Amino acid sequence: MAETHLIHCSYHKCLTVYFKRVMHALFNRCLPWSAGYRHYNSHLESFYAGFRGHRVASVNNRALDLERLGRFRISRFLRDPRDLVVSGYFYHRRGAEPWVNIEAPTAEDWYFANGCVPEGLRAYGGSFAEYLRSIPEEEGLLAELEFRRLHFESMASWPREHPNVLTFRYEEIVGDEARVFRELFAFYGMSALERALGGWLARRYSIRSLAADSHVRDPASGQWRRHFTPRLTRAFEDRHAGLVERLGYPRA
């Protein structure tokens, strides 16, 4: 029987660092004799070329062509896209990663994140972090919405249901990481040893355990309600009509 490929798909600011920590520790440190774990960011063609060589592979901000995967089990982490806009805005504004500090970034600079360079940033000419700090919050959130365009288009491209795709919502994961990862490992069909070690690591690296981590800003859900102005709400609906409902989130 052909090997079943284990794949994880998520979005920037949707527990991607947490998932990487758990899987890297499990397959690259605790079980170094396994085929290992690799995260491909948003490098889609690199992912297609290499995912078969790993015990688990992950890719962000992309919809996958399921026909190219052979036998697979895919786990997905999903978050309300409006909360992704808010979380990303505050995270990028403080310049938390090197790529948001690149001066006058191009599409090639941001390919690894599948991000769109906002028009206002093109005119500004500085870095994304500097640009967000230089404009009012509403304008910054609109810029973050532009940055996220391809992310949200990919969300709409996934099938609503598939027997070999298991989706977890951010809102159910935070605070209950160990249970979610038990379900995820069972869905993957992992060994008893992998499940036991993975469950321990899921608890060790949980959001509560990493409360002081600089990567974690505010894990609360529903933050968009405090930050989405009528103008921002209209812009989101104009560009991504029906996405919130398709993903099963309430409109208000």
For each residue, the residues with C-beta under 8 A, 3 or more apart:
1: 71
2: 70 71
3: 52 70 71
4: 71 72 73 189
5: 51 52 57 69 70 71 72 73
6: 55 56 57 72 73 188
7: 51 56 57 58 59 64 69 72 73 74 75
8: 19 23 56 57 58 59 74 75 76 77
9: 58 59 60 62 64 74 75 76 77
10: 14 15 16 19 58 60 76 77 78
11: 14 16 60 61 77 78 79 84 151 155
12: 16 60 61 84 88 113 115 151
13: 16 79 84 87 88 91
14: 10 11 77 78 79 84 170
15: 10 18 19 77 170 173 174
16: 10 11 12 13 19 20 39 58 60 77
17: 20 21 215
18: 15 21 22 177 205 206 207 210
19: 8 10 15 16 22 23 58 77
20: 16 17 23 24 37 39 58
21: 17 18 24 25 201 205
22: 18 19 25 26 181 198 201 202 205
23: 8 19 20 26 27 28 37 39 56 58
24: 20 21 27 28 29 37 39
25: 21 22 28 29 30 201 205
26: 22 23 29 30 31 37 194 197 198 201
27: 23 24 30 31 34 35 36 37 54 55 56
28: 23 24 25 32 36 37
29: 24 25 26 32
30: 25 26 27 197 201
31: 26 27 34 55 193 194 197
32: 28 29 36
33:
34: 27 31 55
35: 27 53 54 55
36: 27 28 32 54 55
37: 20 23 24 26 27 28 54 55 56 57 58
38: 50 51 54 57 58
39: 16 20 23 24 57 58 59 60
40: 43 44 46 47 50 51 57 58 59 60
41: 59 60 112 113
42: 59 60 61 62 111 112 113 114
43: 40 46 47 59 111 112
44: 40 47 48 59 62 114
45: 48 49
46: 40 43 49 50
47: 40 43 44 50 51 57 59 62
48: 44 45 51 68
49: 45 46
50: 38 40 46 47 53 54 57
51: 5 7 38 40 47 48 54 57 59 69
52: 3 5 70
53: 35 50
54: 27 35 36 37 38 50 51 57
55: 6 27 31 34 35 36 37
56: 6 7 8 23 27 37 188
57: 5 6 7 8 37 38 39 40 47 50 51 54
58: 7 8 9 10 16 19 20 23 37 38 39 40
59: 7 8 9 39 40 41 42 43 44 47 51 62 64
60: 9 10 11 12 16 39 40 41 42 113 114
61: 11 12 42 113 114 115 150 151 154
62: 9 42 44 47 59 114 154
63: 154 155 157 158
64: 7 9 59 68 69 74
65: 68 69
66: 69 72 159 162
67:
68: 48 64 65
69: 5 7 51 64 65 66 72 74
70: 2 3 5 52
71: 1 2 3 4 5
72: 4 5 6 7 66 69 164
73: 4 5 6 7 164 166 187 188 189
74: 7 8 9 64 69 162 164 165 166
75: 7 8 9 165 166 167 168 184 187 188
76: 8 9 10 158 165 166 167 168
77: 8 9 10 11 14 15 16 19 167 168 169 170 173
78: 10 11 14 155 167 168 169 170 247
79: 11 13 14 83 84 169 170 171
80: 83 84 170 171 221 222 224 244 247 249
81: 84 85 148 151 152 155 236 240 243 244 247
82: 85 86 224 228 236 244 249
83: 79 80 86 87 170 221 222 223 224
84: 11 12 13 14 79 80 81 87 88 148 151
85: 81 82 88 89 141 144 145 148 224 232 236
86: 82 83 89 90 141 223 224 227 228
87: 13 83 84 90 91 217 218 223
88: 12 13 84 85 91 92 144 147 148
89: 85 86 92 93 132 137 140 141 143 144 227
90: 86 87 93 94 217 218
91: 13 87 88 94 96 217
92: 88 89 95 96 100 128 129 132 144 147
93: 89 90 129 132 133 140
94: 90 91 129
95: 92 100 101 127 129 130
96: 91 92 100 214 215
97: 100 101
98: 101 102
99: 102 105 109 110 112 113 128
100: 92 95 96 97 127 128 129
101: 95 97 98 127 128 129 130
102: 98 99 105 109 127 128
103: 125 126 127
104: 122 125 126
105: 99 102 109 110 117 121 127 128
106: 109 110 117
107: 110 111 116 117
108: 111
109: 99 102 105 106
110: 99 105 106 107 113 114 115 116 117
111: 42 43 107 108 114
112: 41 42 43 99
113: 12 41 42 60 61 99 110
114: 42 44 60 61 62 110 111 150 151 154
115: 12 61 110 147 148 150 151
116: 107 110 146 147 148 149 150
117: 105 106 107 110 121 122 147
118: 121 122 128 131 142 143 146 147
119: 122 123 146
120: 123 124 131 135 139 143
121: 105 117 118 124 126 128 131 143
122: 104 117 118 119 125
123: 119 120
124: 120 121 130 131 134
125: 103 104 122
126: 103 104 121 130 131 134
127: 95 100 101 102 103 105 130 131
128: 92 99 100 101 102 105 118 121 131 132 143 147
129: 92 93 94 95 100 101 132 133
130: 95 101 124 126 127 133 134
131: 118 120 121 124 126 127 128 134 135 143
132: 89 92 93 128 129 135 140 143 144
133: 93 129 130
134: 124 126 130 131
135: 120 131 132 139 140 143
136: 139 140
137: 89 140 141 227
138: 141 142 229 231 232
139: 120 135 136 142 143
140: 89 93 132 135 136 137 143 144
141: 85 86 89 137 138 144 145 227 228 229 232
142: 118 138 139 145 146 231 232 235
143: 89 118 120 121 128 131 132 135 139 140 146 147
144: 85 88 89 92 132 140 141 147 148
145: 85 141 142 148 149 232 235 236 239
146: 116 118 119 142 143 149
147: 88 92 115 116 117 118 128 143 144
148: 81 84 85 88 115 116 144 145 151 152
149: 116 145 146 152 153 239
150: 61 114 115 116 153 154
151: 11 12 61 81 84 114 115 148 154 155
152: 81 148 149 155 156 239 240 243
153: 149 150 156 157 240
154: 61 62 63 114 150 151 157 158
155: 11 63 78 81 151 152 158 243 246 247
156: 152 153 240 242 243 246
157: 63 153 154
158: 63 76 154 155 165
159: 66 162 165
160: 246
161: 165
162: 66 74 159 165
163:
164: 72 73 74
165: 74 75 76 158 159 161 162
166: 73 74 75 76 183 184 187
167: 75 76 77 78
168: 75 76 77 78 172 173 180 183 184
169: 77 78 79 172 173
170: 14 15 77 78 79 80 83 173 174 221
171: 79 80 174 221
172: 168 169 176 180
173: 15 77 168 169 170 176 177 180
174: 15 170 171 177 207 219 221
175: 207 208
176: 172 173 179 180
177: 18 173 174 180 181 202 203 205 206 207
178: 181 182 199 202 203 206
179: 176 182 183
180: 168 172 173 176 177 183 184 202
181: 22 177 178 184 185 198 199 202
182: 178 179 185 186 195 199 202
183: 166 168 179 180 186 187
184: 75 166 168 180 181 187 188
185: 181 182 188 190 194 195 198 199
186: 182 183 189 190 195
187: 73 75 166 183 184
188: 6 56 73 75 184 185
189: 4 73 186
190: 185 186 194 195 198
191: 194 195
192: 195 196
193: 31 196 197
194: 26 31 185 190 191 197 198
195: 182 185 186 190 191 192 198 199
196: 192 193 199 200
197: 26 30 31 193 194 200 201
198: 22 26 181 185 190 194 195 201 202
199: 178 181 182 185 195 196 202 203
200: 196 197 203 204
201: 21 22 25 26 30 197 198 204 205
202: 22 177 178 180 181 182 198 199 205 206
203: 177 178 199 200 206 209
204: 200 201 209
205: 18 21 22 25 177 201 202 209 210
206: 18 177 178 202 203 209 210
207: 18 174 175 177 210 211 216 219
208: 175 211
209: 203 204 205 206
210: 18 205 206 207 213 215 216
211: 207 208 216
212:
213: 210 216
214: 96
215: 17 96 210
216: 207 210 211 213 219
217: 87 90 91
218: 87 90 223
219: 174 207 216
220: 223
221: 80 83 170 171 174
222: 80 83 225
223: 83 86 87 218 220 226 227
224: 80 82 83 85 86 227 228
225: 222 228
226: 223
227: 86 89 137 141 223 224 232
228: 82 86 141 224 225 232 233 236
229: 138 141 232 233
230: 233 234
231: 138 142 234 235
232: 85 138 141 142 145 227 228 229 235 236
233: 228 229 230 236 237
234: 230 231 237 238
235: 142 145 231 232 238 239
236: 81 82 85 145 228 232 233 239 240
237: 233 234 240 241
238: 234 235 241
239: 145 149 152 235 236
240: 81 152 153 156 236 237 243 244
241: 237 238
242: 156 245 246
243: 81 152 155 156 240 246 247
244: 80 81 82 240 247 249 250 251
245: 242 248 249 251
246: 155 156 160 242 243
247: 78 80 81 155 243 244
248: 245
249: 80 82 244 245
250: 244
251: 244 245
252:
